[in-house]
Amino acid sequence: MRRALAGIALAVTSMVALSFLIPLALLVREQARDRVTTAAEQRAGALSPVLALTTDRADVQQAVTEIGARDRLAVRLPDGSFVGTSHAPAKALDRAVRRRETLSANTPEGWVHLQPVVLPKDRVAVVEAYVPGADLTRGVWESWGVMSLLALGLVAGSVLVADRLGARVVRSSRGLKSASLALGSGDLDVRVEPDGPPELQEAGLAFNTMADRVAELLAVEREMVADLSHRLRTPLTALYLEADLMSGTPGARRISAAVAQLESELDSIIAAARTPLAAHPPGGAAAARTAELTEVVALRLDFWTVLAAQQDRVCERSFTPRPTPVRFVDDDLAAVVDALIGNVFRHTPQGTAFTVRVERTGGHAVLTVDDAGPGVDDPEAALTRGVSAGGTGLGLDIVARAARTCDGDLRITRSPLGGARVQVSFALADA
């Protein structure tokens, strides 16, 4: 922007300077010429009364000397002889004598002025005033140089002022940009000091108002999440009591373990909701941790196979022997696996078989879940957040977001078992 403003100032002031400089330069040249030609005409006019009194060569020579322009004045006497050196063309002299008219003419050496003087007995003498070419332009080049320097100073000053104004605008714009990036990265305390032109000051005030509103809305949202998570402790307590009443049975132990895990997840949610956003920005320390995809999938599949046995579901697994490290937190990766396998239990009838496979292809680790259920009629709608056939519509969206954070993707196709195939790829940490 600074370069653009400086360029505009340079173009505008240059055009303005030229529009004044060119006519002024021509005027200076004409004034210099008029000054010396007027002086020459006055010298010629001063010699005319002398010729009216006498045409004696000696008297005329003395008059020319007294005027002080021996080299600049010449007189053509009525007999055709000259006093002084003539520089006028012969045709111009003949015309002045014959027509008795005052003439001015340019010559290769300069400029001449011919002034005829009519004498008694129809005689004509001509006074010639000569100006050398150097005198016609004396001082013109110096004047042009001074005007050019003034014009250059004007242009340079305008460019400097435009650059300073542009620097102020750029500084304000960069401050607003830096604050926007900081706010986007999770720094809710960032604010800008309104500066620059009025428009940018208004934009800075609007940014501060937006940042205050965003911080307020996020605080309300975090408190709401914490409150809703805390309200779930009441049914969890009831489940604990039911498990105590069923103490000693395998089902009671499973329920107690599931409730304990759920309570731990709620504690994590409440802690995360009450933690300021800047304390865990995107791409922070969590992104630097790695998890072994095969181990996490195997661990979670052990949990789900118990429920699969109760529902007469055939579960098969196939894991690659090669390492599959991905840049992900173990708990978040386990939530992704639970969301995929949980969808099988939630959307297929009991007794539906499914398989879980982990492969390593290229620079990605691929988790594939196949089932023999009815399949997915509209995969695109299934990936839309909030759209579900009987659920909250968040499971596959959570999986897709997790895959994108690891430079992967999620695809839904038809399974060889007849149902749905959900494939999730994660970029390998050692790729």
C-alpha positions in Angstrom: 0.0 0.0 0.0 2.9 2.4 0.8 4.3 1.8 -2.7 0.9 2.4 -4.3 0.4 5.7 -2.4 3.9 6.9 -3.2 3.3 6.0 -6.9 0.1 7.9 -6.9 1.7 10.9 -5.3 4.6 10.8 -7.7 2.3 10.6 -10.7 0.0 13.4 -9.6 2.6 15.9 -8.4 4.7 15.2 -11.6 1.7 16.1 -13.8 1.0 19.2 -11.7 4.6 20.3 -11.7 4.9 19.8 -15.5 1.7 21.6 -16.2 3.1 24.7 -14.4 6.8 24.2 -15.3 6.4 24.1 -19.1 4.4 27.3 -19.5 6.6 29.0 -16.9 9.7 28.0 -18.7 8.4 29.4 -22.0 7.4 32.6 -20.2 10.9 33.0 -18.7 12.4 32.6 -22.2 10.1 35.1 -23.7 10.7 37.6 -20.9 14.5 37.3 -21.3 14.1 37.9 -25.1 11.7 40.8 -24.6 14.1 42.4 -22.1 17.1 42.5 -24.5 15.1 43.3 -27.6 13.3 46.2 -25.9 16.7 47.6 -24.8 17.9 47.3 -28.4 14.8 49.2 -29.7 15.3 51.9 -27.2 19.0 52.3 -28.3 17.8 52.6 -31.9 15.2 55.1 -31.0 17.8 57.2 -29.1 19.9 57.5 -32.3 17.0 58.7 -34.5 17.0 62.4 -33.3 20.7 62.6 -34.1 20.1 61.5 -37.7 17.4 64.1 -38.0 19.9 66.8 -37.2 23.0 65.6 -39.0 24.1 62.7 -41.2 27.8 63.6 -40.9 29.7 60.4 -40.5 31.9 61.7 -37.7 28.9 63.1 -35.8 26.9 59.8 -36.1 30.0 57.8 -35.0 30.3 60.0 -31.9 26.6 59.6 -31.1 26.9 55.8 -31.4 29.9 55.9 -29.1 28.1 58.1 -26.5 25.1 55.7 -26.4 27.6 53.0 -25.5 26.7 50.4 -28.0 29.4 50.5 -30.6 29.1 46.8 -31.4 25.3 46.7 -31.1 24.4 49.7 -33.3 25.0 50.4 -37.0 23.7 53.2 -39.2 23.1 53.0 -42.9 23.5 56.5 -44.2 21.5 57.9 -47.1 24.5 57.5 -49.4 24.5 53.7 -48.7 27.6 53.8 -46.5 27.6 52.3 -43.0 28.6 53.5 -39.6 29.5 50.4 -37.5 29.1 46.8 -38.5 25.9 45.7 -40.1 24.4 42.3 -39.3 21.1 42.7 -41.1 20.3 40.9 -44.3 20.6 43.1 -47.4 17.0 42.3 -48.4 15.7 43.5 -45.1 17.7 46.8 -45.4 16.4 47.4 -48.9 12.9 46.8 -47.7 13.3 49.2 -44.8 14.6 51.9 -47.1 12.1 51.3 -49.9 9.0 50.9 -47.8 10.2 53.0 -44.9 8.9 50.5 -42.3 10.3 49.3 -39.0 11.5 45.7 -39.3 12.7 43.0 -36.9 14.4 39.8 -38.1 16.2 36.7 -36.9 19.7 36.1 -38.2 22.0 33.1 -37.8 24.0 35.2 -35.3 21.1 36.7 -33.4 18.4 39.3 -33.8 18.3 42.7 -35.6 16.0 45.6 -35.4 15.8 48.1 -38.4 14.3 51.5 -37.8 14.2 53.9 -40.8 14.6 57.6 -40.3 13.1 59.9 -43.1 15.3 62.9 -43.8 14.8 66.0 -45.8 14.9 65.8 -49.6 13.3 62.3 -49.4 16.4 60.7 -48.1 16.2 57.7 -45.8 18.7 56.5 -43.1 18.3 53.2 -41.3 19.3 52.6 -37.7 20.2 48.9 -37.0 20.2 47.5 -33.5 21.8 44.1 -33.1 21.4 41.5 -30.3 23.7 38.4 -30.3 22.0 35.1 -29.9 23.7 34.5 -26.5 22.0 37.6 -25.1 18.6 36.4 -26.2 18.8 33.4 -23.8 21.0 34.9 -21.1 19.9 33.6 -17.7 17.2 31.3 -19.2 19.1 28.1 -18.5 19.8 29.1 -14.9 16.2 30.0 -14.4 15.1 26.7 -15.8 17.5 24.8 -13.6 16.2 26.6 -10.5 12.6 25.8 -11.5 13.5 22.2 -12.2 15.0 21.8 -8.7 12.0 23.4 -7.1 9.7 20.9 -9.0 11.9 18.0 -8.0 11.7 19.1 -4.4 7.9 19.4 -4.6 7.6 15.9 -6.1 10.0 14.4 -3.5 8.2 16.2 -0.7 4.8 14.9 -1.8 6.1 11.4 -2.2 7.6 11.5 1.3 4.4 12.8 2.8 2.4 10.1 1.0 4.9 7.4 2.2 4.5 8.6 5.8 0.7 8.5 5.5 0.9 5.1 3.9 3.2 3.9 6.6 0.7 4.9 9.2 -2.1 3.1 7.4 0.0 0.0 6.9 1.0 0.0 10.5 -2.6 0.2 11.6 -3.6 -2.5 9.1 -0.8 -4.8 10.2 -1.7 -4.3 13.9 -5.3 -5.3 13.0 -4.1 -8.3 11.1 -1.9 -9.5 13.9 -4.7 -9.1 16.4 -7.0 -11.1 14.1 -4.5 -13.9 13.8 -4.0 -13.9 17.5 -7.7 -14.0 18.2 -8.1 -16.9 15.7 -5.3 -18.8 17.4 -7.1 -18.6 20.7 -5.8 -15.4 22.4 -9.1 -14.0 23.6 -7.3 -11.1 25.5 -5.8 -9.5 22.4 -7.1 -6.0 21.6 -6.0 -3.3 19.2 -5.3 0.4 19.8 -7.4 2.2 17.2 -5.0 4.2 15.0 -4.6 5.6 11.5 -7.4 7.0 9.3 -10.9 7.3 10.8 -12.0 4.2 8.8 -9.3 2.1 10.3 -10.0 3.5 13.8 -13.6 2.4 13.3 -12.4 -1.0 12.2 -10.2 -1.3 15.3 -13.1 -0.4 17.6 -15.3 -2.9 15.8 -12.6 -5.6 16.2 -12.4 -4.9 20.0 -16.2 -5.1 20.3 -16.2 -8.4 18.4 -13.4 -9.8 20.5 -15.3 -8.8 23.7 -18.4 -10.5 22.4 -16.5 -13.7 21.3 -14.9 -13.9 24.7 -18.3 -13.5 26.4 -20.0 -16.1 24.2 -17.2 -18.6 24.7 -17.3 -18.1 28.5 -21.1 -18.7 28.5 -20.6 -21.8 26.3 -17.9 -23.2 28.5 -20.0 -22.7 31.6 -23.0 -24.3 29.9 -21.0 -27.3 28.9 -19.6 -27.6 32.4 -23.1 -27.3 33.9 -24.6 -29.9 31.5 -21.8 -32.3 32.2 -22.2 -31.8 35.9 -25.9 -32.6 35.6 -25.1 -36.0 34.3 -23.6 -36.9 37.6 -27.1 -37.5 39.0 -27.9 -40.4 36.6 -24.4 -41.7 37.1 -25.0 -41.9 40.9 -28.1 -43.8 40.2 -26.2 -46.3 38.0 -23.6 -46.7 40.8 -26.4 -47.6 43.2 -27.9 -50.0 40.7 -24.5 -51.6 40.3 -24.2 -51.9 44.1 -27.5 -53.7 44.2 -26.3 -56.1 41.6 -22.9 -56.6 43.3 -21.2 -59.9 42.7 -22.4 -60.4 39.2 -20.4 -60.0 35.9 -22.8 -57.4 34.7 -22.4 -55.3 37.8 -18.7 -55.2 37.3 -19.0 -54.2 33.7 -21.6 -51.5 34.6 -19.3 -50.1 37.3 -16.3 -50.0 35.0 -18.4 -48.2 32.3 -19.8 -45.7 34.8 -16.3 -45.0 36.2 -15.0 -44.4 32.7 -18.0 -42.2 31.9 -17.4 -40.2 35.1 -13.7 -39.8 34.2 -14.8 -38.5 30.8 -17.2 -36.0 32.4 -14.4 -34.8 34.7 -12.2 -34.2 31.6 -15.0 -32.3 29.8 -15.7 -30.1 32.8 -11.9 -29.4 33.2 -11.6 -28.6 29.5 -14.7 -26.4 29.5 -13.3 -24.3 32.4 -9.9 -24.0 30.9 -9.3 -20.8 29.0 -9.1 -21.3 25.2 -5.6 -19.8 25.1 -4.3 -22.5 27.4 -4.8 -25.2 24.8 -4.5 -23.5 21.3 -4.9 -25.5 18.1 -1.7 -27.3 17.1 -0.2 -27.0 20.6 1.4 -29.7 22.7 -1.3 -32.2 22.0 -0.5 -32.2 18.3 3.1 -33.1 19.1 2.1 -36.3 20.9 1.9 -39.6 19.1 -0.3 -42.7 19.6 0.0 -46.2 18.1 -3.2 -46.7 16.1 -3.0 -50.5 16.2 -2.7 -50.6 20.0 -5.5 -48.2 20.6 -7.8 -50.0 18.1 -7.0 -53.4 19.7 -7.6 -52.1 23.2 -11.0 -50.6 22.3 -12.0 -53.6 20.3 -11.4 -55.8 23.4 -14.0 -53.7 25.1 -16.6 -53.9 22.3 -16.2 -57.7 21.7 -17.8 -58.4 25.0 -20.9 -56.5 23.9 -20.7 -58.2 20.5 -20.7 -61.6 22.1 -23.9 -60.7 24.0 -25.6 -59.7 20.7 -24.3 -62.7 18.7 -22.2 -60.5 16.5 -19.3 -62.0 14.7 -16.3 -59.7 15.0 -13.1 -60.2 13.0 -9.9 -58.1 13.2 -6.9 -57.7 11.0 -3.9 -55.6 12.1 -0.7 -54.8 10.2 2.5 -55.9 12.0 4.2 -52.7 11.0 4.1 -49.7 13.3 1.4 -47.2 12.8 2.2 -44.1 14.8 -0.1 -41.1 14.3 0.1 -37.6 15.8 -2.9 -37.9 18.1 -3.8 -38.1 21.8 -4.6 -41.7 23.0 -7.9 -40.6 24.5 -9.1 -38.7 21.4 -8.0 -41.6 19.2 -9.9 -44.0 21.4 -13.0 -41.8 21.0 -12.7 -42.0 17.2 -12.5 -45.8 17.3 -15.5 -45.9 19.7 -17.5 -43.7 17.4 -16.9 -45.9 14.4 -17.6 -49.2 16.2 -20.5 -47.7 18.2 -22.2 -46.8 14.9 -22.2 -50.5 14.0 -24.0 -51.4 17.2 -26.3 -48.4 17.0 -27.4 -48.7 13.4 -27.4 -52.4 12.6 -29.6 -55.1 14.1 -28.3 -57.6 16.6 -26.4 -60.5 15.1 -24.8 -58.3 12.3 -21.2 -59.2 11.7 -18.5 -56.6 11.3 -14.7 -56.5 10.8 -12.1 -54.0 11.9 -8.8 -53.7 10.0 -5.7 -51.5 10.4 -3.4 -51.1 7.4 -0.4 -49.0 6.5 -0.4 -47.7 3.0 2.2 -45.1 1.8 2.4 -42.4 4.3 -0.9 -43.1 6.0 -2.4 -45.5 8.5 -5.9 -46.6 7.4 -8.6 -47.8 9.8 -11.4 -49.7 8.1 -14.7 -50.8 9.7 -17.0 -53.1 7.6 -20.4 -54.4 8.6 -23.1 -56.6 7.1 -25.9 -54.2 7.9 -28.2 -52.2 5.6 -25.5 -49.8 4.6 -25.6 -46.0 4.2 -28.1 -44.7 1.7 -26.6 -41.1 1.5 -22.9 -41.0 2.6 -22.7 -37.2 2.0 -25.7 -36.6 4.4 -24.1 -39.0 6.9 -21.1 -36.8 7.1 -23.1 -33.6 7.7 -22.9 -32.5 11.3 -26.3 -32.8 13.0 -27.8 -35.2 10.4 -28.3 -38.7 11.6 -30.6 -41.6 11.2 -31.5 -42.0 14.9 -28.4 -40.4 16.6 -27.0 -36.9 17.4 -25.3 -36.6 14.0 -22.0 -35.9 15.6 -20.1 -39.3 15.5 -19.0 -39.3 11.9 -18.4 -35.6 11.9 -16.1 -36.0 14.9 -14.2 -38.8 13.1 -13.9 -36.7 9.9 -12.6 -33.7 11.9 -10.0 -35.9 13.7 -8.8 -37.3 10.3 -8.4 -33.8 8.9 -6.3 -32.7 11.8 -3.9 -35.6 10.9 -3.8 -34.8 7.2 -6.2 -37.6 6.4 -9.8 -38.1 5.4 -12.9 -40.2 5.8 -14.7 -42.2 3.2 -18.0 -44.1 3.2 -18.5 -46.8 0.6 -20.2 -50.2 0.2 -18.7 -53.0 2.2 -17.9 -56.5 0.8 -20.1 -57.8 3.6 -23.1 -56.0 2.1 -23.3 -53.1 4.5 -21.3 -49.9 5.0 -17.5 -49.5 4.8 -16.1 -46.6 6.7 -12.4 -45.9 6.1 -10.4 -43.3 8.1 -6.8 -42.4 7.1 -4.3 -40.7 9.3 -0.9 -39.3 8.3 1.9 -41.4 9.8 4.1 -39.6 12.3 7.2 -41.2 11.0 6.4 -40.6 7.3 
